Amino acid sequence: MTQKHIISRKLRRVFIKGPKKVKMVFKKRKHSKQKCGNCGKHLGGTIRERPYKMRTTAKTKKRPTRKFGGVLCPECTKKELKKRIRS
Ligand SMILES: [Zn+2]
C-alpha cells in the first residue's frame, strides 16, 4: 500500500537531477507570507524560510529596518506615524 505522506500534499516534492535519472525527494513546506497587521496585505522585504534557517539568518535580513518594519505595510506605517505625531 502506498504510504499516506506520499498520497497527501503535506510535503512538497523536489526533483533532484542526477547523472542518469531524476530523483524525487520530499521536503517540508515553508510558512505563508507575512501580512500587514492592519490591512492584511503581503509584506515586502520579509523572508519565508524554515525555522532552522531563520535562526541563523541575520535580523536585518528578515525584515525592513524602519519603524513598524515587518509588522505594517508602508502605507499603514505612513498613516500610523502621521496619527501619532498629530495627537
Ligand atoms: Zn497595511
PDB file of the backbone (N, CA, C, O) and the ligand in Angstrom, with CONECT records:
HET     ZN  A 101       1
ATOM      1  N   MET A   1       0.838  -1.210   0.000  1.00  0.00           N
ATOM      2  CA  MET A   1       0.000   0.000   0.000  1.00  0.00           C
ATOM      3  C   MET A   1       0.869   1.255   0.000  1.00  0.00           C
ATOM      4  O   MET A   1       1.896   1.322   0.675  1.00  0.00           O
ATOM      5  N   THR A   2       0.435   2.233  -0.765  1.00  0.00           N
ATOM      6  CA  THR A   2       1.197   3.485  -0.832  1.00  0.00           C
ATOM      7  C   THR A   2       1.132   4.209   0.504  1.00  0.00           C
ATOM      8  O   THR A   2       0.079   4.269   1.139  1.00  0.00           O
ATOM      9  N   GLN A   3       2.258   4.755   0.924  1.00  0.00           N
ATOM     10  CA  GLN A   3       2.308   5.467   2.197  1.00  0.00           C
ATOM     11  C   GLN A   3       1.492   6.750   2.115  1.00  0.00           C
ATOM     12  O   GLN A   3       1.413   7.385   1.064  1.00  0.00           O
ATOM     13  N   LYS A   4       0.878   7.128   3.258  1.00  0.00           N
ATOM     14  CA  LYS A   4      -0.043   8.269   3.259  1.00  0.00           C
ATOM     15  C   LYS A   4       0.647   9.596   2.964  1.00  0.00           C
ATOM     16  O   LYS A   4       0.051  10.470   2.335  1.00  0.00           O
ATOM     17  N   HIS A   5       1.907   9.762   3.413  1.00  0.00           N
ATOM     18  CA  HIS A   5       2.582  11.038   3.166  1.00  0.00           C
ATOM     19  C   HIS A   5       2.906  11.237   1.694  1.00  0.00           C
ATOM     20  O   HIS A   5       3.137  12.361   1.247  1.00  0.00           O
ATOM     21  N   ILE A   6       2.922  10.148   0.946  1.00  0.00           N
ATOM     22  CA  ILE A   6       3.169  10.265  -0.492  1.00  0.00           C
ATOM     23  C   ILE A   6       1.884  10.670  -1.215  1.00  0.00           C
ATOM     24  O   ILE A   6       1.923  11.449  -2.168  1.00  0.00           O
ATOM     25  N   ILE A   7       0.754  10.143  -0.764  1.00  0.00           N
ATOM     26  CA  ILE A   7      -0.543  10.484  -1.375  1.00  0.00           C
ATOM     27  C   ILE A   7      -0.906  11.942  -1.095  1.00  0.00           C
ATOM     28  O   ILE A   7      -1.280  12.683  -2.004  1.00  0.00           O
ATOM     29  N   SER A   8      -0.791  12.349   0.175  1.00  0.00           N
ATOM     30  CA  SER A   8      -1.180  13.712   0.559  1.00  0.00           C
ATOM     31  C   SER A   8      -0.159  14.721   0.054  1.00  0.00           C
ATOM     32  O   SER A   8       0.978  14.367  -0.260  1.00  0.00           O
ATOM     33  N   ARG A   9      -0.573  15.974  -0.020  1.00  0.00           N
ATOM     34  CA  ARG A   9       0.327  17.033  -0.481  1.00  0.00           C
ATOM     35  C   ARG A   9       0.890  17.832   0.696  1.00  0.00           C
ATOM     36  O   ARG A   9       1.238  19.003   0.540  1.00  0.00           O
ATOM     37  N   LYS A  10       0.981  17.212   1.861  1.00  0.00           N
ATOM     38  CA  LYS A  10       1.503  17.883   3.047  1.00  0.00           C
ATOM     39  C   LYS A  10       2.964  18.288   2.822  1.00  0.00           C
ATOM     40  O   LYS A  10       3.375  19.390   3.186  1.00  0.00           O
ATOM     41  N   LEU A  11       3.728  17.400   2.228  1.00  0.00           N
ATOM     42  CA  LEU A  11       5.132  17.685   1.935  1.00  0.00           C
ATOM     43  C   LEU A  11       5.259  18.088   0.468  1.00  0.00           C
ATOM     44  O   LEU A  11       4.523  17.595  -0.386  1.00  0.00           O
ATOM     45  N   ARG A  12       6.207  18.995   0.185  1.00  0.00           N
ATOM     46  CA  ARG A  12       6.377  19.393  -1.214  1.00  0.00           C
ATOM     47  C   ARG A  12       7.357  18.452  -1.903  1.00  0.00           C
ATOM     48  O   ARG A  12       8.223  17.856  -1.262  1.00  0.00           O
ATOM     49  N   ARG A  13       7.206  18.331  -3.214  1.00  0.00           N
ATOM     50  CA  ARG A  13       8.042  17.423  -3.991  1.00  0.00           C
ATOM     51  C   ARG A  13       9.149  18.197  -4.694  1.00  0.00           C
ATOM     52  O   ARG A  13       8.882  19.154  -5.420  1.00  0.00           O
ATOM     53  N   VAL A  14      10.377  17.785  -4.478  1.00  0.00           N
ATOM     54  CA  VAL A  14      11.522  18.441  -5.102  1.00  0.00           C
ATOM     55  C   VAL A  14      12.216  17.416  -5.990  1.00  0.00           C
ATOM     56  O   VAL A  14      12.556  16.321  -5.541  1.00  0.00           O
ATOM     57  N   PHE A  15      12.421  17.778  -7.243  1.00  0.00           N
ATOM     58  CA  PHE A  15      13.074  16.870  -8.184  1.00  0.00           C
ATOM     59  C   PHE A  15      14.552  17.217  -8.288  1.00  0.00           C
ATOM     60  O   PHE A  15      14.914  18.335  -8.656  1.00  0.00           O
ATOM     61  N   ILE A  16      15.403  16.245  -7.958  1.00  0.00           N
ATOM     62  CA  ILE A  16      16.853  16.462  -7.989  1.00  0.00           C
ATOM     63  C   ILE A  16      17.434  15.718  -9.192  1.00  0.00           C
ATOM     64  O   ILE A  16      17.241  14.512  -9.350  1.00  0.00           O
ATOM     65  N   LYS A  17      18.154  16.468 -10.040  1.00  0.00           N
ATOM     66  CA  LYS A  17      18.737  15.875 -11.235  1.00  0.00           C
ATOM     67  C   LYS A  17      20.047  15.184 -10.896  1.00  0.00           C
ATOM     68  O   LYS A  17      20.943  15.800 -10.320  1.00  0.00           O
ATOM     69  N   GLY A  18      20.163  13.928 -11.245  1.00  0.00           N
ATOM     70  CA  GLY A  18      21.391  13.170 -11.036  1.00  0.00           C
ATOM     71  C   GLY A  18      22.072  12.924 -12.364  1.00  0.00           C
ATOM     72  O   GLY A  18      21.625  13.442 -13.388  1.00  0.00           O
ATOM     73  N   PRO A  19      23.154  12.138 -12.375  1.00  0.00           N
ATOM     74  CA  PRO A  19      23.852  11.869 -13.634  1.00  0.00           C
ATOM     75  C   PRO A  19      23.028  11.061 -14.642  1.00  0.00           C
ATOM     76  O   PRO A  19      23.158  11.256 -15.850  1.00  0.00           O
ATOM     77  N   LYS A  20      22.181  10.153 -14.141  1.00  0.00           N
ATOM     78  CA  LYS A  20      21.418   9.310 -15.062  1.00  0.00           C
ATOM     79  C   LYS A  20      19.916   9.495 -14.948  1.00  0.00           C
ATOM     80  O   LYS A  20      19.196   9.421 -15.944  1.00  0.00           O
ATOM     81  N   LYS A  21      19.445   9.734 -13.733  1.00  0.00           N
ATOM     82  CA  LYS A  21      17.987   9.836 -13.543  1.00  0.00           C
ATOM     83  C   LYS A  21      17.603  11.022 -12.657  1.00  0.00           C
ATOM     84  O   LYS A  21      18.445  11.631 -11.996  1.00  0.00           O
ATOM     85  N   VAL A  22      16.307  11.328 -12.666  1.00  0.00           N
ATOM     86  CA  VAL A  22      15.775  12.401 -11.824  1.00  0.00           C
ATOM     87  C   VAL A  22      15.146  11.750 -10.592  1.00  0.00           C
ATOM     88  O   VAL A  22      14.312  10.853 -10.706  1.00  0.00           O
ATOM     89  N   LYS A  23      15.560  12.217  -9.420  1.00  0.00           N
ATOM     90  CA  LYS A  23      15.102  11.636  -8.168  1.00  0.00           C
ATOM     91  C   LYS A  23      14.094  12.571  -7.505  1.00  0.00           C
ATOM     92  O   LYS A  23      14.300  13.785  -7.479  1.00  0.00           O
ATOM     93  N   MET A  24      13.003  12.017  -6.970  1.00  0.00           N
ATOM     94  CA  MET A  24      12.006  12.834  -6.263  1.00  0.00           C
ATOM     95  C   MET A  24      12.256  12.756  -4.759  1.00  0.00           C
ATOM     96  O   MET A  24      12.368  11.671  -4.190  1.00  0.00           O
ATOM     97  N   VAL A  25      12.340  13.924  -4.130  1.00  0.00           N
ATOM     98  CA  VAL A  25      12.611  14.000  -2.695  1.00  0.00           C
ATOM     99  C   VAL A  25      11.489  14.794  -2.035  1.00  0.00           C
ATOM    100  O   VAL A  25      11.008  15.774  -2.603  1.00  0.00           O
ATOM    101  N   PHE A  26      11.072  14.383  -0.851  1.00  0.00           N
ATOM    102  CA  PHE A  26      10.030  15.112  -0.122  1.00  0.00           C
ATOM    103  C   PHE A  26      10.669  16.083   0.850  1.00  0.00           C
ATOM    104  O   PHE A  26      11.578  15.721   1.597  1.00  0.00           O
ATOM    105  N   LYS A  27      10.186  17.327   0.839  1.00  0.00           N
ATOM    106  CA  LYS A  27      10.701  18.335   1.768  1.00  0.00           C
ATOM    107  C   LYS A  27       9.553  19.069   2.425  1.00  0.00           C
ATOM    108  O   LYS A  27       8.458  19.155   1.869  1.00  0.00           O
ATOM    109  N   LYS A  28       9.808  19.603   3.620  1.00  0.00           N
ATOM    110  CA  LYS A  28       8.762  20.332   4.339  1.00  0.00           C
ATOM    111  C   LYS A  28       8.485  21.678   3.672  1.00  0.00           C
ATOM    112  O   LYS A  28       9.381  22.279   3.080  1.00  0.00           O
ATOM    113  N   ARG A  29       7.254  22.141   3.769  1.00  0.00           N
ATOM    114  CA  ARG A  29       6.860  23.402   3.144  1.00  0.00           C
ATOM    115  C   ARG A  29       7.263  24.597   4.003  1.00  0.00           C
ATOM    116  O   ARG A  29       7.413  24.501   5.221  1.00  0.00           O
ATOM    117  N   LYS A  30       7.432  25.741   3.307  1.00  0.00           N
ATOM    118  CA  LYS A  30       7.706  26.993   4.028  1.00  0.00           C
ATOM    119  C   LYS A  30       6.390  27.546   4.558  1.00  0.00           C
ATOM    120  O   LYS A  30       5.322  27.197   4.056  1.00  0.00           O
ATOM    121  N   HIS A  31       6.461  28.421   5.586  1.00  0.00           N
ATOM    122  CA  HIS A  31       5.244  29.029   6.110  1.00  0.00           C
ATOM    123  C   HIS A  31       4.729  30.075   5.127  1.00  0.00           C
ATOM    124  O   HIS A  31       5.433  30.444   4.188  1.00  0.00           O
ATOM    125  N   SER A  32       3.493  30.558   5.340  1.00  0.00           N
ATOM    126  CA  SER A  32       2.883  31.526   4.438  1.00  0.00           C
ATOM    127  C   SER A  32       3.556  32.892   4.566  1.00  0.00           C
ATOM    128  O   SER A  32       4.298  33.148   5.515  1.00  0.00           O
ATOM    129  N   LYS A  33       3.282  33.765   3.591  1.00  0.00           N
ATOM    130  CA  LYS A  33       3.900  35.089   3.577  1.00  0.00           C
ATOM    131  C   LYS A  33       3.422  35.932   4.754  1.00  0.00           C
ATOM    132  O   LYS A  33       2.303  35.759   5.237  1.00  0.00           O
ATOM    133  N   GLN A  34       4.286  36.855   5.219  1.00  0.00           N
ATOM    134  CA  GLN A  34       3.939  37.758   6.308  1.00  0.00           C
ATOM    135  C   GLN A  34       2.900  38.762   5.821  1.00  0.00           C
ATOM    136  O   GLN A  34       2.977  39.247   4.692  1.00  0.00           O
ATOM    137  N   LYS A  35       1.933  39.069   6.672  1.00  0.00           N
ATOM    138  CA  LYS A  35       0.880  40.013   6.285  1.00  0.00           C
ATOM    139  C   LYS A  35       0.901  41.250   7.165  1.00  0.00           C
ATOM    140  O   LYS A  35       1.385  41.215   8.296  1.00  0.00           O
ATOM    141  N   CYS A  36       0.362  42.358   6.627  1.00  0.00           N
ATOM    142  CA  CYS A  36       0.256  43.607   7.381  1.00  0.00           C
ATOM    143  C   CYS A  36      -0.751  43.425   8.516  1.00  0.00           C
ATOM    144  O   CYS A  36      -1.811  42.831   8.316  1.00  0.00           O
ATOM    145  N   GLY A  37      -0.425  43.931   9.699  1.00  0.00           N
ATOM    146  CA  GLY A  37      -1.298  43.778  10.854  1.00  0.00           C
ATOM    147  C   GLY A  37      -2.559  44.617  10.777  1.00  0.00           C
ATOM    148  O   GLY A  37      -3.503  44.386  11.533  1.00  0.00           O
ATOM    149  N   ASN A  38      -2.589  45.589   9.871  1.00  0.00           N
ATOM    150  CA  ASN A  38      -3.736  46.482   9.749  1.00  0.00           C
ATOM    151  C   ASN A  38      -4.638  46.117   8.572  1.00  0.00           C
ATOM    152  O   ASN A  38      -5.836  45.897   8.752  1.00  0.00           O
ATOM    153  N   CYS A  39      -4.062  46.052   7.358  1.00  0.00           N
ATOM    154  CA  CYS A  39      -4.887  45.818   6.168  1.00  0.00           C
ATOM    155  C   CYS A  39      -4.810  44.392   5.625  1.00  0.00           C
ATOM    156  O   CYS A  39      -5.669  44.001   4.835  1.00  0.00           O
ATOM    157  N   GLY A  40      -3.820  43.611   6.020  1.00  0.00           N
ATOM    158  CA  GLY A  40      -3.726  42.222   5.568  1.00  0.00           C
ATOM    159  C   GLY A  40      -2.985  42.020   4.264  1.00  0.00           C
ATOM    160  O   GLY A  40      -2.978  40.919   3.713  1.00  0.00           O
ATOM    161  N   LYS A  41      -2.354  43.091   3.760  1.00  0.00           N
ATOM    162  CA  LYS A  41      -1.589  42.986   2.522  1.00  0.00           C
ATOM    163  C   LYS A  41      -0.273  42.235   2.781  1.00  0.00           C
ATOM    164  O   LYS A  41       0.266  42.297   3.886  1.00  0.00           O
ATOM    165  N   HIS A  42       0.244  41.524   1.762  1.00  0.00           N
ATOM    166  CA  HIS A  42       1.527  40.834   1.913  1.00  0.00           C
ATOM    167  C   HIS A  42       2.656  41.852   2.084  1.00  0.00           C
ATOM    168  O   HIS A  42       2.687  42.880   1.407  1.00  0.00           O
ATOM    169  N   LEU A  43       3.574  41.552   2.992  1.00  0.00           N
ATOM    170  CA  LEU A  43       4.672  42.469   3.274  1.00  0.00           C
ATOM    171  C   LEU A  43       5.889  42.171   2.410  1.00  0.00           C
ATOM    172  O   LEU A  43       6.243  41.013   2.185  1.00  0.00           O
ATOM    173  N   GLY A  44       6.521  43.236   1.930  1.00  0.00           N
ATOM    174  CA  GLY A  44       7.745  43.086   1.154  1.00  0.00           C
ATOM    175  C   GLY A  44       8.955  43.127   2.069  1.00  0.00           C
ATOM    176  O   GLY A  44       8.866  43.624   3.192  1.00  0.00           O
ATOM    177  N   GLY A  45      10.073  42.615   1.608  1.00  0.00           N
ATOM    178  CA  GLY A  45      11.319  42.675   2.370  1.00  0.00           C
ATOM    179  C   GLY A  45      11.415  41.676   3.502  1.00  0.00           C
ATOM    180  O   GLY A  45      12.376  41.696   4.272  1.00  0.00           O
ATOM    181  N   THR A  46      10.406  40.785   3.612  1.00  0.00           N
ATOM    182  CA  THR A  46      10.450  39.742   4.635  1.00  0.00           C
ATOM    183  C   THR A  46      10.738  38.409   3.938  1.00  0.00           C
ATOM    184  O   THR A  46      10.405  38.232   2.766  1.00  0.00           O
ATOM    185  N   ILE A  47      11.353  37.485   4.656  1.00  0.00           N
ATOM    186  CA  ILE A  47      11.717  36.204   4.038  1.00  0.00           C
ATOM    187  C   ILE A  47      10.857  35.064   4.579  1.00  0.00           C
ATOM    188  O   ILE A  47      10.346  35.126   5.697  1.00  0.00           O
ATOM    189  N   ARG A  48      10.713  34.034   3.768  1.00  0.00           N
ATOM    190  CA  ARG A  48       9.985  32.820   4.169  1.00  0.00           C
ATOM    191  C   ARG A  48      10.998  31.685   4.189  1.00  0.00           C
ATOM    192  O   ARG A  48      11.480  31.255   3.141  1.00  0.00           O
ATOM    193  N   GLU A  49      11.314  31.209   5.366  1.00  0.00           N
ATOM    194  CA  GLU A  49      12.267  30.093   5.480  1.00  0.00           C
ATOM    195  C   GLU A  49      11.842  29.153   6.587  1.00  0.00           C
ATOM    196  O   GLU A  49      10.969  29.482   7.390  1.00  0.00           O
ATOM    197  N   ARG A  50      12.449  27.997   6.632  1.00  0.00           N
ATOM    198  CA  ARG A  50      12.197  27.030   7.697  1.00  0.00           C
ATOM    199  C   ARG A  50      12.837  27.564   8.989  1.00  0.00           C
ATOM    200  O   ARG A  50      13.812  28.312   8.923  1.00  0.00           O
ATOM    201  N   PRO A  51      12.300  27.188  10.169  1.00  0.00           N
ATOM    202  CA  PRO A  51      12.819  27.724  11.435  1.00  0.00           C
ATOM    203  C   PRO A  51      14.323  27.573  11.642  1.00  0.00           C
ATOM    204  O   PRO A  51      14.953  28.464  12.212  1.00  0.00           O
ATOM    205  N   TYR A  52      14.913  26.462  11.191  1.00  0.00           N
ATOM    206  CA  TYR A  52      16.353  26.261  11.390  1.00  0.00           C
ATOM    207  C   TYR A  52      17.176  27.294  10.623  1.00  0.00           C
ATOM    208  O   TYR A  52      18.269  27.667  11.050  1.00  0.00           O
ATOM    209  N   LYS A  53      16.640  27.756   9.477  1.00  0.00           N
ATOM    210  CA  LYS A  53      17.356  28.752   8.684  1.00  0.00           C
ATOM    211  C   LYS A  53      17.106  30.163   9.229  1.00  0.00           C
ATOM    212  O   LYS A  53      17.975  31.032   9.154  1.00  0.00           O
ATOM    213  N   MET A  54      15.906  30.372   9.777  1.00  0.00           N
ATOM    214  CA  MET A  54      15.561  31.673  10.360  1.00  0.00           C
ATOM    215  C   MET A  54      16.441  31.966  11.572  1.00  0.00           C
ATOM    216  O   MET A  54      16.779  33.119  11.836  1.00  0.00           O
ATOM    217  N   ARG A  55      16.810  30.920  12.304  1.00  0.00           N
ATOM    218  CA  ARG A  55      17.640  31.078  13.496  1.00  0.00           C
ATOM    219  C   ARG A  55      19.024  31.615  13.143  1.00  0.00           C
ATOM    220  O   ARG A  55      19.587  32.418  13.887  1.00  0.00           O
ATOM    221  N   THR A  56      19.568  31.178  12.023  1.00  0.00           N
ATOM    222  CA  THR A  56      20.934  31.581  11.658  1.00  0.00           C
ATOM    223  C   THR A  56      20.969  32.844  10.796  1.00  0.00           C
ATOM    224  O   THR A  56      22.029  33.444  10.620  1.00  0.00           O
ATOM    225  N   THR A  57      19.801  33.255  10.251  1.00  0.00           N
ATOM    226  CA  THR A  57      19.760  34.450   9.412  1.00  0.00           C
ATOM    227  C   THR A  57      19.827  35.708  10.266  1.00  0.00           C
ATOM    228  O   THR A  57      19.260  35.754  11.358  1.00  0.00           O
ATOM    229  N   ALA A  58      20.521  36.728   9.767  1.00  0.00           N
ATOM    230  CA  ALA A  58      20.648  37.993  10.493  1.00  0.00           C
ATOM    231  C   ALA A  58      19.292  38.687  10.597  1.00  0.00           C
ATOM    232  O   ALA A  58      18.462  38.575   9.695  1.00  0.00           O
ATOM    233  N   LYS A  59      19.074  39.398  11.691  1.00  0.00           N
ATOM    234  CA  LYS A  59      17.805  40.088  11.919  1.00  0.00           C
ATOM    235  C   LYS A  59      17.517  41.119  10.833  1.00  0.00           C
ATOM    236  O   LYS A  59      16.368  41.316  10.437  1.00  0.00           O
ATOM    237  N   THR A  60      18.576  41.774  10.358  1.00  0.00           N
ATOM    238  CA  THR A  60      18.407  42.811   9.332  1.00  0.00           C
ATOM    239  C   THR A  60      17.973  42.235   7.979  1.00  0.00           C
ATOM    240  O   THR A  60      17.476  42.969   7.124  1.00  0.00           O
ATOM    241  N   LYS A  61      18.159  40.933   7.785  1.00  0.00           N
ATOM    242  CA  LYS A  61      17.763  40.309   6.520  1.00  0.00           C
ATOM    243  C   LYS A  61      16.346  39.740   6.599  1.00  0.00           C
ATOM    244  O   LYS A  61      15.777  39.329   5.588  1.00  0.00           O
ATOM    245  N   LYS A  62      15.782  39.722   7.810  1.00  0.00           N
ATOM    246  CA  LYS A  62      14.443  39.137   7.991  1.00  0.00           C
ATOM    247  C   LYS A  62      13.320  40.127   7.741  1.00  0.00           C
ATOM    248  O   LYS A  62      12.251  39.743   7.265  1.00  0.00           O
ATOM    249  N   ARG A  63      13.547  41.400   8.055  1.00  0.00           N
ATOM    250  CA  ARG A  63      12.513  42.420   7.852  1.00  0.00           C
ATOM    251  C   ARG A  63      13.159  43.786   7.637  1.00  0.00           C
ATOM    252  O   ARG A  63      14.328  43.971   7.976  1.00  0.00           O
ATOM    253  N   PRO A  64      12.390  44.783   7.057  1.00  0.00           N
ATOM    254  CA  PRO A  64      12.936  46.131   6.855  1.00  0.00           C
ATOM    255  C   PRO A  64      13.292  46.779   8.195  1.00  0.00           C
ATOM    256  O   PRO A  64      12.661  46.494   9.213  1.00  0.00           O
ATOM    257  N   THR A  65      14.302  47.649   8.193  1.00  0.00           N
ATOM    258  CA  THR A  65      14.781  48.209   9.454  1.00  0.00           C
ATOM    259  C   THR A  65      14.092  49.512   9.852  1.00  0.00           C
ATOM    260  O   THR A  65      14.492  50.143  10.830  1.00  0.00           O
ATOM    261  N   ARG A  66      13.061  49.927   9.108  1.00  0.00           N
ATOM    262  CA  ARG A  66      12.339  51.143   9.502  1.00  0.00           C
ATOM    263  C   ARG A  66      11.358  50.828  10.642  1.00  0.00           C
ATOM    264  O   ARG A  66      11.233  49.682  11.075  1.00  0.00           O
ATOM    265  N   LYS A  67      10.664  51.884  11.119  1.00  0.00           N
ATOM    266  CA  LYS A  67       9.675  51.694  12.186  1.00  0.00           C
ATOM    267  C   LYS A  67       8.516  50.856  11.667  1.00  0.00           C
ATOM    268  O   LYS A  67       8.081  51.045  10.531  1.00  0.00           O
ATOM    269  N   PHE A  68       8.018  49.954  12.462  1.00  0.00           N
ATOM    270  CA  PHE A  68       6.950  49.009  12.110  1.00  0.00           C
ATOM    271  C   PHE A  68       7.345  48.087  10.955  1.00  0.00           C
ATOM    272  O   PHE A  68       6.478  47.513  10.296  1.00  0.00           O
ATOM    273  N   GLY A  69       8.640  47.944  10.709  1.00  0.00           N
ATOM    274  CA  GLY A  69       9.122  47.049   9.650  1.00  0.00           C
ATOM    275  C   GLY A  69       8.803  45.604   9.996  1.00  0.00           C
ATOM    276  O   GLY A  69       9.117  45.142  11.093  1.00  0.00           O
ATOM    277  N   GLY A  70       8.186  44.895   9.072  1.00  0.00           N
ATOM    278  CA  GLY A  70       7.801  43.501   9.309  1.00  0.00           C
ATOM    279  C   GLY A  70       6.493  43.360  10.054  1.00  0.00           C
ATOM    280  O   GLY A  70       6.076  42.242  10.355  1.00  0.00           O
ATOM    281  N   VAL A  71       5.818  44.489  10.366  1.00  0.00           N
ATOM    282  CA  VAL A  71       4.535  44.465  11.080  1.00  0.00           C
ATOM    283  C   VAL A  71       3.449  45.125  10.236  1.00  0.00           C
ATOM    284  O   VAL A  71       2.385  44.552   9.999  1.00  0.00           O
ATOM    285  N   LEU A  72       3.750  46.364   9.782  1.00  0.00           N
ATOM    286  CA  LEU A  72       2.792  47.108   8.965  1.00  0.00           C
ATOM    287  C   LEU A  72       3.360  47.349   7.568  1.00  0.00           C
ATOM    288  O   LEU A  72       4.575  47.410   7.381  1.00  0.00           O
ATOM    289  N   CYS A  73       2.455  47.485   6.581  1.00  0.00           N
ATOM    290  CA  CYS A  73       2.886  47.800   5.214  1.00  0.00           C
ATOM    291  C   CYS A  73       3.257  49.290   5.147  1.00  0.00           C
ATOM    292  O   CYS A  73       2.889  50.044   6.049  1.00  0.00           O
ATOM    293  N   PRO A  74       3.973  49.734   4.106  1.00  0.00           N
ATOM    294  CA  PRO A  74       4.418  51.138   4.033  1.00  0.00           C
ATOM    295  C   PRO A  74       3.286  52.166   4.147  1.00  0.00           C
ATOM    296  O   PRO A  74       3.447  53.194   4.804  1.00  0.00           O
ATOM    297  N   GLU A  75       2.142  51.891   3.508  1.00  0.00           N
ATOM    298  CA  GLU A  75       1.016  52.841   3.550  1.00  0.00           C
ATOM    299  C   GLU A  75       0.455  52.966   4.975  1.00  0.00           C
ATOM    300  O   GLU A  75       0.192  54.069   5.454  1.00  0.00           O
ATOM    301  N   CYS A  76       0.280  51.827   5.636  1.00  0.00           N
ATOM    302  CA  CYS A  76      -0.245  51.836   7.003  1.00  0.00           C
ATOM    303  C   CYS A  76       0.744  52.478   7.965  1.00  0.00           C
ATOM    304  O   CYS A  76       0.333  53.144   8.916  1.00  0.00           O
ATOM    305  N   THR A  77       2.057  52.289   7.730  1.00  0.00           N
ATOM    306  CA  THR A  77       3.099  52.904   8.558  1.00  0.00           C
ATOM    307  C   THR A  77       3.017  54.420   8.459  1.00  0.00           C
ATOM    308  O   THR A  77       3.104  55.126   9.464  1.00  0.00           O
ATOM    309  N   LYS A  78       2.848  54.916   7.223  1.00  0.00           N
ATOM    310  CA  LYS A  78       2.739  56.357   6.968  1.00  0.00           C
ATOM    311  C   LYS A  78       1.550  56.936   7.747  1.00  0.00           C
ATOM    312  O   LYS A  78       1.675  57.956   8.425  1.00  0.00           O
ATOM    313  N   LYS A  79       0.388  56.259   7.636  1.00  0.00           N
ATOM    314  CA  LYS A  79      -0.823  56.720   8.318  1.00  0.00           C
ATOM    315  C   LYS A  79      -0.637  56.711   9.829  1.00  0.00           C
ATOM    316  O   LYS A  79      -1.007  57.665  10.512  1.00  0.00           O
ATOM    317  N   GLU A  80      -0.060  55.622  10.349  1.00  0.00           N
ATOM    318  CA  GLU A  80       0.132  55.436  11.792  1.00  0.00           C
ATOM    319  C   GLU A  80       1.054  56.509  12.358  1.00  0.00           C
ATOM    320  O   GLU A  80       0.776  57.078  13.413  1.00  0.00           O
ATOM    321  N   LEU A  81       2.152  56.785  11.656  1.00  0.00           N
ATOM    322  CA  LEU A  81       3.104  57.788  12.123  1.00  0.00           C
ATOM    323  C   LEU A  81       2.495  59.179  12.138  1.00  0.00           C
ATOM    324  O   LEU A  81       2.707  59.954  13.071  1.00  0.00           O
ATOM    325  N   LYS A  82       1.718  59.495  11.068  1.00  0.00           N
ATOM    326  CA  LYS A  82       1.045  60.797  10.997  1.00  0.00           C
ATOM    327  C   LYS A  82       0.088  60.955  12.162  1.00  0.00           C
ATOM    328  O   LYS A  82       0.021  62.015  12.786  1.00  0.00           O
ATOM    329  N   LYS A  83      -0.666  59.875  12.457  1.00  0.00           N
ATOM    330  CA  LYS A  83      -1.653  59.874  13.540  1.00  0.00           C
ATOM    331  C   LYS A  83      -0.964  60.129  14.897  1.00  0.00           C
ATOM    332  O   LYS A  83      -1.455  60.902  15.720  1.00  0.00           O
ATOM    333  N   ARG A  84       0.185  59.458  15.108  1.00  0.00           N
ATOM    334  CA  ARG A  84       0.897  59.577  16.384  1.00  0.00           C
ATOM    335  C   ARG A  84       1.518  60.957  16.563  1.00  0.00           C
ATOM    336  O   ARG A  84       1.536  61.494  17.671  1.00  0.00           O
ATOM    337  N   ILE A  85       2.027  61.529  15.477  1.00  0.00           N
ATOM    338  CA  ILE A  85       2.654  62.845  15.558  1.00  0.00           C
ATOM    339  C   ILE A  85       1.609  63.923  15.846  1.00  0.00           C
ATOM    340  O   ILE A  85       1.846  64.830  16.644  1.00  0.00           O
ATOM    341  N   ARG A  86       0.450  63.816  15.189  1.00  0.00           N
ATOM    342  CA  ARG A  86      -0.590  64.837  15.340  1.00  0.00           C
ATOM    343  C   ARG A  86      -1.277  64.796  16.699  1.00  0.00           C
ATOM    344  O   ARG A  86      -1.748  65.820  17.194  1.00  0.00           O
ATOM    345  N   SER A  87      -1.334  63.611  17.302  1.00  0.00           N
ATOM    346  CA  SER A  87      -2.028  63.513  18.600  1.00  0.00           C
ATOM    347  C   SER A  87      -1.117  63.899  19.770  1.00  0.00           C
ATOM    348  O   SER A  87      -1.547  63.870  20.923  1.00  0.00           O
TER     349      SER A  87
HETATM  350 ZN    ZN A 101      -1.319  47.726   5.694  1.00  0.00          ZN2+
END
